Amino acid sequence: WGMRFDCAVSGAPWCCPFRASLLTSLYPHQSGVTETPKPLDPAIPTIAKPLREAGYHTAWIGKWHLDGSNSVTHYVAPERRGGFDYWMGYENNNNQNEVYVYGTGQETPRRLPGYETDALTELLIGHLQEHVGNRSSDGEYQPFFAALSVQPPHSPYVTPTTGDQRYYHHPADIRLRPNVPEVEWVKEKAALDLAGYYGMVENLDYNVGRIRDVLKELDVDRETYIIFFSDHGDCLGSHAQWAKSSPWEEAVKIPFIVFKEDGATPMRRGKNDAVINHVDIAPTTLGLCGIAAPEWMRGYDYSAYCLRSGDKAGTASTATAKPEPDSAYMQQIPYKKHAHSVNRPWRGVLMRDGWKYVCMPGHDWLLFDTKNDAYEMANVCFDITFAKQRERCHTRLAQWIADTGDDFALPSLTPEAAR
């Protein structure tokens, strides 16, 4: 096991905005990638720049979705691939059983055999074997950073067609979350979709195991960090909602686990409640490598949660000079029209103590105590009993909007109004 961040969030729970923040450590309104699809300006540097400057080989394999298209046939030109040394992927695709990739040394799209997660993992493994296997006579190799970006788990919620029966679940056996309403069509759809979703998750877990095995075979498992996370969650029937872009926990909470086998520098293990956000992933990654986060990165370096005292990694990061955030800023910037999802822009804040506050333009909307109401069944936004918490969260949200240069109309909220 590694270090698990139990309060990790997708501050922009939508494919393209999150991915731009992941690579640049800029908020969506700062990078310009505010919706899906929308391209990332290639003039904006990504995490590949400081890694390459520090002597790392950089590789990206799989889904890109940062060139402004939802089309499976869209071609991402080499100069629009984030500055990675090796890039083998595609712009977007929603058919996990028919995936075409192209990139470094192979610009003509070719269809991968089998299921997407299995096939892309195979590409990553092959690249690692080639790169690490090309050691010098004294056993040294160029340090590497490699990102594997797979679409599953994602709609369409279809069980992986791998022939492995362990991935198959019957909808009748699915236990629904308590916040799935007692509405027949909602329960039926949720059970069916979750059956496929859980199969995708199990298949992904299997492939993470394959990667760990290969790192061990290459004898680099004790010096390689694995960071496991997602770009958003999925409501899958909770609150009668589906997909992403909603502020409820099922959509904004994401897994975030940092792992490395113990070696000369063992890492810390356990869990914590730090509110790591999308903009924090790049600085944290650099911190694990002992690389200073560039000034243009807006996020915080949480690598200290993973490193033992005296570990050289992370000590070069300038991000540690920043105060650790007491909350995470969340955004859905444009008007969005997806079935069974919120079709309004919103801004929100998740406090480290678990209080979550969300506003639509001009009025507040949600207030939850997620530490004591994990399924968000009690919206206390308009309950005067919780007026002080509402004021506190409103003030913090207003500060986030000001500090990041965002443009959003918060409601007028004074102590008198709250009472």
Secondary structure, 3 states (H helix, E strand, C coil): CCEEECCCECCCCCHHHHHHHHHHCCCHHHHCCCCCCCECCCCCCCCHHHHHHCCCEEEEEEECCCECCCCCCCCCCHHHCCCCCEEEEECCCCCCCCCEEEECCEEEEEECCCCHHHHHHHHHHHHHHHHHHCCCCCCCCCCEEEEEECCCCCCCCCCCCCCCHHHCCCHHHCCCCCCCCCCHHHHHHHHHHHHHHHHHHHHHHHHHHHHHHHHHHCCCCCCCCEEEECCCCCCCCHHHCCCCCCCCHHHHECCEEEECCCCCCCECCEEECCCCCHHHHHHHHHHHCCCCCCCCCCCCCCHHHCECCCCCCCCCCHHHHCCCCCEEEEEECCCCCCCCCCCCCEEEEEECCCEEEEEECCEEEEEEECCCCCCCCCCCCCCHHHHHHHHHHHHHHHHHHHHHCCCCCCCCCCHHHHC
